[in-house]
C-alpha cells in the first residue's frame, strides 16, 4: 500500500516516485554475433563455378597465375598488379564466353606443385590470381569492356595489336596496366619491365 503524505506540503513521496522512474534502465544484453564466414570455404565454392562448360573460375585463376606470376609492383606502376590480374581474369572469361573452346590462347590452367607454393612470393602471386578470378566472376562491371586478347609489351605502346591470321589493322587496346617488374625475362617478354595490355575483340 502506498503511504500517504504526512502533510499537504510534504512532497517527498513525489520526489521519490520521480527519482525511481528516472533511474537509468538496464540495457538489454547485446544480440549474439553471427558465426564468422569461413572465407576459405567460400572462396573454394566460388572457384568451382563454371564460366563456360569447360572452364571454372579456378581454371581462370590458374591461367592468370601462369601469365602474371613473374610480375610485381614498381613505384611507378599505375595500379597494383592485383588490379591488373583482375583485368586479365575478365579478359580470359570474355574470350571463353564469346568463343568457347576456340577462345584466344592463354597460359594453360596448370596447378603449381606444393613445393613451389611454399615460396612466399609464389604463394602471394597464386593467392592474388585466385582472388582476381573470384572478383572478376562476381563483378557486375568489366573494366576491359569485353577485351579478349592479352599482350605484355616492354614499352607503354598503345597501338593496335596485330597477330597472325587477324585483321590487317589489328585490334584496339582496352586497358593498360604497369609498368611492372618482370623477374623472369623470356622470349615472350624479353625485359625486366613489362606492361599488361588487354585488347578488344574483332568487330
Secondary structure as GFF3:
##gff-version 3
##sequence-region A 1 203
A	DSSP	alpha_helix	12	21	.	.	.	ID=ss1
A	DSSP	alpha_helix	39	47	.	.	.	ID=ss2
A	DSSP	beta_strand	50	52	.	.	.	ID=ss3
A	DSSP	beta_strand	55	56	.	.	.	ID=ss4
A	DSSP	alpha_helix	57	68	.	.	.	ID=ss5
A	DSSP	beta_strand	71	73	.	.	.	ID=ss6
A	DSSP	alpha_helix	81	99	.	.	.	ID=ss7
A	DSSP	three_ten_helix	100	102	.	.	.	ID=ss8
A	DSSP	alpha_helix	114	117	.	.	.	ID=ss9
A	DSSP	alpha_helix	120	138	.	.	.	ID=ss10
A	DSSP	beta_strand	149	151	.	.	.	ID=ss11
A	DSSP	beta_strand	173	182	.	.	.	ID=ss12
A	DSSP	beta_strand	193	199	.	.	.	ID=ss13
###
